[in-house]
Amino acid sequence: MGHQQSDSNYNEENLHNSLKLFAEAHPDAVVIINEQSVVQFANNMAAKLWSLPSVDFIGQYIDPFLAKNAQKEWHMFLQSAKSKSDSKNLILKCSVTNADGRRIPVKIGCQAFKTKEGLSLFCTFVDDSVRRRAEKILRETRAQYQTLVESLPLNVFQKDLEGRVLFGNERYCQTMGQSLDKLIGKTDFDLFPKELAEKYTKDDANLILSGEVLETIEDHLRADGERIYVQVLKTAVRDESGKVIGIQGMFWDVSPRKRAEEALRISEARQRATFEAALDCIITIDADGKIIEFNRAAERTFGFQREDVTGKEMAEILTPPSTRERHRDNLLSYQSTGEGSILGRRLEMPLLKKNGDIFMAEVAMQPVPYGESLHFTIFLRDITDRLKAEERLRRSNARFRRLVDSDIIGIIIVDLDGKIKEANDVFLSMTGYLKSEMRSGNLNLMELTPTEYHLLDQECLIHLKEYGTCPAWEKELVRKDGSHVPILLGVTLLEGKKQEALCFVLDISSQKETERQLKKAKEAADAASKSKSAFLANMSHEIRTPMNAIIGMTDLVLHSELAPEQREYLQVVAGSAESLLQLINDILDFSKIEADKLELDEIEFRLRDTINGVLKSLAVQAHQNAIEIVCQFANNVPDFVEADLNRLRQILINLVGNAIKFTESGEVVVKVEREEHLDDKLHLLISVKDTGIGIPQKRLAHIFEPFEQLEQSMARRFGGTGLGLSITSRLVELMGGRIWCESKEGEGTTFYFSSVIEALGDDSVDPDLISQIHQLRVLAVDDNASSRTALKEMFRSWDIELDTSATAEAAIKMLQENDYDIFLIDAHMPDTDGFMLVEQIKKTISKNRLPAIFIMLTSGDPPRDIARCEELGAAAYLMKPINPSELFDTLIAFVGGDKILSESPVPYEQSFPSQATLKILLVEDSVYNQKLAVGLLKKTGHHTTVAENGRVALELLKNETFDLVLMDVQMPEMDGLEATRTIRRLEKKSGQHIPIIAMTAQAMKGDREQCLAAGMDDYLAKPIRAKHFYETINKIAASHSIPDITEEITVPLEQSAEMVDWNEALAITGGDAELLYELIDVYLEEEPLLVLEIEKAVTAENGGQLQAAAHKLKGAVRSFGAGTLFDLCLQLETAGRNKQTAGSQNIFRQLRTEAGKMKKDLISYAQQKTP
């Protein structure tokens, strides 16, 4: 018995554990309670439902976990479960409350079972919120669908597969004339005539079979018997498995649209009649601008028949060439952006008739959609006569309105006896009278005039009666208070009223006072200006005369037989003299800098050679102070640039000169680097660092101010005007950069300046040349670390590994351990100088191993140093600072076995080798420029044909063949750009291409691109230099398989005169003095006529005539380097182009004076010619 009890307990415990495992795995919340509603077990899902740990349930009554309003139902439910313990699971829907106080709807299932402790209940709690939300959403969705369907302005219906109506919205019911309950279950045969019902049934059957959407327009019968057209859209209704279970459709009345289409057809017919009968021109074009419609008014206006223009581009046949591209661009712009400057607006524009006449038309252009394309309708009318009338009226009204509304001019109407009939407020205020006094008729102009003016008034009255008007004259009026007021009086007879005149009265009191003050001030200013001008003229003359002599004589000697060292010294002298002359000019023109009138003259040049040349010119001064000048270039700095060469040189001379001046010993290092920027410009950063006295911090902020120096003691010690850094600062700003300074007193100063210029590329070295030297082993000996660094950078760029040594002793040791091809030795070093080192090398090394020796010289005692180089057998000597290109050429010459220490200039007469003759067409309107170009071409044996403008050139090209065209840009009748474009258009048909080189005085930024865009092959800026002239022709000839013209040209120079830059003039003629004499003769012949033309244009205020005459004179003057006269011509040309001729008299007077001076110089030079 005990054993059975034990087994029973064991079985019951196992059952209880199994029940718990089952409950734990149950997907819903499970709670087991005893008969007293105490929780005995709760699974994890129960804990999750109530948001409480399971242990918090055990031993607790279940009631608190139920919603309060559900507890009564729970107890009833619980009693029922107890009493029906053997029945199936019971279900209760109620709510529970979780730990957050949130009520959750649940379905409770309860199953009673017995244990040894009594009755227990297995309760499941299923979260019912998800289902309820889904049911709610479904109800809301159905309600929304119902609302949507009922709100649509459409007829909506549903049918089953048998065609019976299942649903219809209110509008559908209204259309069918029956309520929904009567419509449900009916078919189309119940609702429509047989023929319509058969059609609808057939459409439905096809729809059910295909499952496709049906969209059509159908003939429909309303309930009231009216036939209408409806747009029908039907779709298949499918169940969850995708099976078609019915049809849903909608339709709406489109009868108004059908009627509108018919009305449109009728309207189009009417519009066609209107189109043809319209008095205005109406033209329709397609998206490509081709004409589609052309009404009769357009035929009458343009002179074309419709069939002549249909299908042709409107821009090509109806618009002048000047507006064609604009017309085309507008069509393209509208199609791409929806915007166009002439669309949707009424504009006035020129149009072209069949006979070539251009007329003004009022044009309105509107886009018209045409299917997927776009058409444009253009309405236009000839308004030539209307514009003329409007312009006359506008000018008349504008003049009168300006006068009447003016608050500075009095207006009165008087009879011929002087009685004032009307007067404006200005006149009354001017004379002090009231309007009432004027209206009383007591005011008389004669009585207001002092007696001394009566005779003048009578003369003017006689002129007025005879001619209807009278020139304005000055007089006085007597005010009411007896004082006098000066006036300017203008009178004209009123139209239709021969006895009344309109008078304009201007108070000139302030003008008279101003004239008196201006006269006084002008007299004082003229006196001061005369003194200043005399001083500057004398100073300029006294300084420039010897400087020009120095420059001229130096250039003459440079073109003679010279030893290398002589040539190098003279080149330094020439460069220094040019720099000094430029500096003198800038100092004399400091007032121009202050007035912001200084302009840049940008040219192409070699950056490295230019900077090295500047530093060499300062080397003498540096050596005297025992200072080493070093120049270091970053590898990414290009060789060729375009900038103002003279201004860059001036900046460097100022900064390096200051560095030398304020440095007692040590070095001046110039670094040239490139700053990285996003644009295509070259952003240079140049620094000049010295080891001098430095600048106190308190003076740094003022260092770039005019006349600023460190202190008076410095001025006495070092000299200078204090203008150098100020001028330098302004020049840097002009070049698009900035300048700043860093300094530490007693240690040195570094000046930095940046500049934004054009990079034109690198001077690419022939790889074959580099391959000849890259195997060389070179040792450089220099005590200056910066100099050694600069040399290493140079050799690295040539792929040569350079060894360096700071002392002679170290160099000898390295030579004993290594074999070197070349020694590069600084001549002046402490302890053991370069010459002593050479002697030691010769003693130490055998002759078989003796390397070539290059000596680096300073500017201390060059003649003696050079002599010592030759005595010691040096292979070459180079002046410091070392120019990379000179060093490279020396290395190449050494490898090639050339003699380095001697050279002879190529005689001028040998600079023009024979070449094939070319046939060249010169298109130039200036007789002077014709003479110059023909002379230069004649020197090389070429045949030249001259055309005075583009139109003549085109005629010549039709009948003759030429190898090359030299084309001026600015010419009368047809300019060079238009002529070039015409030539290129003709060549498209022939397949030929004749090289064209532009020759223009408009050497401004963008002009080159404009010429190339027109089809030219290259560009020459005037004044034309012979060397560049030949080089350009040679380059173009080579690229077009035309024989070469010439090689390097050397130009002999004459001594400079006062007004004319003979260096410039001879350079232009290629050093041909005979050709220069011919050009002077042409100029002296043309100059009086051109000056007279300018004077006439200035007097007549004729802008076009002034521009043309000044441009011609400017072209001739440019060739003689007369800067002042050139600037005056440019000012007058600009004034003429801008129609701003007022004030040109003063400029013309200056021009006439300067032209007289230049003419005198030219005559003097011409008289030197040997008969």
Number of C-alpha atoms within 10 A of each C-alpha: 6 7 8 9 10 11 12 13 13 12 12 14 14 12 13 13 12 12 14 18 12 12 23 19 14 14 13 19 23 27 28 24 23 21 16 10 17 18 21 17 20 23 24 20 21 23 20 14 18 22 14 15 14 17 13 11 21 17 14 15 15 18 17 12 16 18 20 13 11 15 18 12 13 19 13 10 17 20 12 13 22 18 10 14 19 11 11 12 15 18 16 16 15 20 24 24 18 19 12 9 10 12 16 18 20 17 18 22 20 25 21 24 15 12 12 10 8 9 15 23 23 18 22 22 24 20 18 16 15 10 11 12 11 11 12 12 12 12 12 12 12 12 12 12 12 12 12 12 19 17 12 13 13 18 23 22 21 21 23 18 15 15 19 18 23 18 19 25 22 20 19 22 20 15 14 19 13 13 14 18 12 10 19 15 16 15 17 17 15 12 15 17 12 12 9 17 16 14 12 16 16 11 13 22 15 12 19 18 10 11 16 12 13 16 14 11 14 17 11 17 18 14 15 9 8 8 12 16 19 20 17 17 16 21 20 24 19 13 9 6 6 8 11 18 14 22 25 18 20 21 21 19 18 16 15 11 11 14 12 13 12 12 12 13 12 11 13 13 12 11 14 12 11 12 20 16 13 15 15 17 23 23 20 22 23 21 18 16 20 19 22 20 19 23 21 18 20 23 17 12 17 21 13 18 14 16 11 11 18 16 16 17 18 22 20 17 18 20 20 19 13 9 15 16 13 14 19 16 14 17 22 17 14 16 15 10 8 12 14 17 14 19 19 12 12 14 14 17 16 18 24 20 16 13 9 12 11 16 18 18 20 17 22 18 19 16 20 15 11 11 7 5 10 14 20 23 17 18 18 24 18 19 16 15 10 12 16 11 11 12 11 11 12 13 11 11 12 11 11 12 11 11 15 16 13 12 12 15 22 25 24 20 21 22 17 16 12 16 18 23 18 16 17 16 15 21 21 19 13 20 20 15 16 12 14 9 11 17 13 10 12 12 18 16 16 17 14 17 17 13 11 10 14 14 10 13 16 12 11 19 18 13 14 18 16 10 11 16 19 19 11 15 13 14 19 20 21 18 17 14 9 11 11 17 15 18 22 16 20 18 23 19 22 16 11 7 9 12 13 20 24 18 20 20 22 19 21 18 15 10 13 13 11 12 13 12 12 14 12 12 12 14 12 12 13 13 12 12 13 12 12 12 13 12 12 14 13 12 13 14 13 11 14 18 13 11 17 20 15 18 22 21 16 20 21 15 15 19 18 14 14 16 13 16 19 15 20 15 17 17 18 20 17 20 19 19 18 17 19 15 17 16 20 16 14 19 16 14 14 16 12 13 16 11 8 11 10 16 12 14 13 19 13 14 16 17 20 20 16 17 19 21 20 21 26 25 22 21 24 19 16 28 17 14 17 18 22 21 26 25 24 21 18 13 14 11 20 20 18 18 22 17 21 18 19 18 22 19 19 21 21 21 23 16 23 25 18 18 27 27 18 21 22 17 17 18 24 26 22 26 17 22 19 18 14 11 9 5 7 10 14 20 21 19 18 20 23 22 23 29 23 25 18 19 20 13 12 9 13 14 11 13 19 22 15 15 13 18 20 15 9 11 10 12 14 9 10 11 12 14 12 17 19 24 22 18 21 22 21 19 24 19 15 17 19 12 18 17 20 15 17 14 20 15 12 12 13 20 23 21 18 18 21 22 24 19 19 17 20 16 12 13 10 8 10 8 9 8 15 17 12 13 18 14 12 17 17 21 24 23 26 25 19 18 14 19 23 20 14 21 23 17 19 23 18 14 12 16 15 18 17 17 18 23 20 16 19 25 13 12 22 18 12 16 18 12 9 10 14 18 14 19 25 21 28 27 24 20 19 10 10 14 17 24 20 15 21 23 11 15 21 14 11 14 14 10 10 6 12 18 22 17 22 24 27 21 22 26 20 16 11 16 13 9 19 20 12 13 23 13 9 15 13 20 19 23 25 21 20 23 24 23 20 20 13 13 19 18 13 21 22 16 14 17 13 11 9 12 12 16 16 11 13 12 13 14 14 16 10 11 14 15 12 12 13 12 17 20 16 19 23 25 28 28 20 18 16 24 24 19 17 22 20 18 22 21 19 13 13 18 16 17 14 21 15 20 19 19 24 28 19 15 24 17 11 16 13 9 7 8 12 16 16 22 24 24 28 25 25 21 20 14 10 17 19 27 23 15 22 26 16 16 20 19 12 13 13 10 8 9 8 9 14 16 19 24 24 25 26 23 19 14 17 11 9 9 16 18 13 12 23 17 13 16 22 24 16 19 21 22 17 20 22 24 21 23 19 17 21 21 18 17 23 18 14 19 18 13 12 14 8 18 15 20 24 17 13 15 21 20 23 21 25 20 16 20 19 14 20 21 19 22 22 22 25 22 24 26 25 27 24 20 16 11 20 23 18 16 24 19 15 17 20 16 12 17 18 15 13 19 18 13 17 27 19 15 22 23 14 12 19 17 21 15 19 29 24 22 23 25 24 22 25 21 20 25 24 21 26 25 18 22 14 15 23 23 15 21 27 18 17 28 26 18 21 26 17 12 15 14 22 13 11 19 15 9 14 19 13 14 21 18 12 18 23 14 15 20 19 14 15 20 14 12 15 15 10 9 10 5 4
